[in-house]
Amino acid sequence: MSSVLYVCVRPERMAADAEHRSFRRGLDLTTLDRVDLLHASLETVEWQQYDGFVVGGSPFNVTDAEKGEHQRAVEHDLERIARRALDGHATALFTCYGIGVVTRMLGGGVHTDQPEPASATTVQLTDAGVADPVLGPGPALSVFTAHKESARETPPGAVLLATNDACTVQAYRVGERLYATQFHPEASPQDFADRMAVYRASGYFDPRDYERTERAILDASVDGHDLLARFSRLVGD
């Protein structure tokens, strides 16, 4: 068993498999254990034995007005992982959809007025971000993003690590072991372009601009794998 568990919350198998590979490469692991929460609960694995968790993205939104049984179960399990990290028993990184789950759990608000289309963007690190062992040393990171909801403010107890003009809260830390990012640190340019093909009609970009958007993504240079390598070292500390 590896020391890190990839937690999948994507119903699309192709996108889920690719995200799993992306996290494994970024964390520089030979193997990366996996649980798909849309098909199995945390109880199907020895989840409390893992030192680290990485939570991928999802077409789900915390702000969804109508939530099915699967989505409610997923959010319950994600909150269990977050609380384990808050208690200092593990190190966890929640990305994209996951930051909304953690924000709401902590009593913060999640809104739909700061969306970002599928693209590469630059996030600026705060002073706390520059000093952080995972986000730092900065002063900025180039990353991929695509989301319909976000937090306007850090939730109670969280320390803002990264921001930009398009989205106020790009990353934060709670305590020493719980991280949440609005962006996707795991994806290479090719990974993200492949993911775009799966979600072409899902509202993350104008499908009429697909070829132009794809070219811009493939031409981008991003820093996400460096962030994941630092996260991997923190899990091992």
Secondary structure, DSSP 8 states (H G I E B T S, - for coil): --SEEEEE--S-HHHHHHHHHHHHHHHT-S--EEEETTT--GGGTTGGG-SEEEE---S--TT-SS--HHHHHHHHHHHHHHHHHHTTSSEEEEETHHHHHHHHHTT---BSSS-EEEEEEEEEE-HHHHH-TTT-S-SEEEEEEEES-B-SS--TTEEEEEE-SS-S-SEEEETTTEEEESSBSS--HHHHHHHHHHTTTTTSS-GGGHHHHHHHHHT----HHHHHHHHHHHHH-
